[in-house]
Amino acid sequence: MSLPTNIDINGSIENNNSALMQCSNDKCDKCNSCMNGTKLNNYYQMNHSANSKEKSINNSNNHSDHKNNNEEEVLNENNNKIDTEIKEKEIKIEDDKNEPQNDEDLEDWQILKQESIEGEKVKLVPYQVNHVETYNEWLNDPYIQQMTCTEPYSLEQEYEYQKEWNDDETKYIFIILDKTLSDLPMAGDINLFITQNIYNDNNKNEQMAELNIMIAEEKSRRKGLAIETLQIIIKWAQEKLEIKTFVAKIQHDNHGSIKLFKKIGFVQYEYIEAFKEYTFTLTLKDDNNNNNIKKHHSPSLRYTD
């Protein structure tokens, strides 16, 4: 009697080959075909599953790319929004700076920087942002560079300089307006720089003012604007800043400026060959008449804020 080679779960005895081909469907009478179909179905399912996974991965990648693009767009949008907000804040800060402040909130030197000074032929106004473009054009003119011994620089730099000068209590810069012309155009500028008086050995704490003047517009030259400007700024500095000593440093070949400063009483203090530069000084007496300032007429001043 032979022993069974295999026993199915129903207890039926089959040989090994039959058992391997036995269909799991008890009613199926075509085991080989069924098994082959099962194999084919399994192969199809496996391949379909692989294709589905590949499609799923592709879809996932596409979705990830789309998501990344959306995130990048959102990030760019947020950055643009931040940039806009920053610019708006900067503009607001500048507007706040340019808004007139109450005198009680300002120091004396800040109030003085807001003053305008009127003479007969000229009006001196504080150097403001609206003057920068024209001022920068003047200083990039080769002739003016030669006469003032300055180097060219950009408009952006000039805007920065204007801000720095406006916040510096030792520098007073006024734009000269030509009152002899109906449209009151910009004609030049007068600068007054406050430093320690190195020319007075008796009082080291005394201050002095270095003066620089420029009539940049050709149509405003040789009309007496420069001499009147010097006279009224010296009187203003004596009254408002208690300055008694004034200094002018002039290039040796700037004959017009040398003649101008001598005409109102400046005297030569020194000449430095290395720089080819003259230094002229003017020291006022302790009186209210400014008798030591040579002038063709007494300057009439009006101050306005």
Number of C-alpha atoms within 10 A of each C-alpha: 3 4 6 11 11 16 13 10 7 6 8 10 15 15 11 13 10 13 15 13 15 19 18 10 10 8 8 12 11 13 19 15 13 17 16 13 12 14 12 12 13 12 12 12 13 12 12 13 12 12 12 13 13 12 12 12 12 12 12 13 12 12 12 12 12 12 12 12 12 12 12 12 12 12 12 12 12 12 12 12 12 12 12 12 12 12 12 12 12 12 12 12 12 11 11 11 10 11 9 9 12 8 10 8 9 11 10 13 16 16 15 18 20 17 16 17 21 21 19 15 17 24 23 24 22 20 23 16 14 9 14 18 14 13 19 18 14 20 20 16 13 14 12 16 14 14 17 17 11 12 12 13 12 12 16 11 10 17 17 13 13 17 13 12 14 20 14 14 16 13 19 23 22 24 25 29 22 25 19 14 12 7 9 13 15 22 24 24 22 21 18 21 17 19 14 13 20 14 17 14 9 8 11 11 12 17 19 26 27 18 20 18 21 19 21 20 13 9 11 20 15 10 12 12 23 24 17 22 23 19 22 22 21 24 22 17 19 18 12 12 17 13 20 20 22 24 24 21 20 22 19 17 13 14 11 10 20 21 11 15 22 15 15 18 17 22 17 17 14 12 16 11 9 6 9 11 16 19 18 21 22 23 19 19 13 9 8 10 11 17 11 14 19 15 15 11 8 13 17 13 17 14 13 11 11
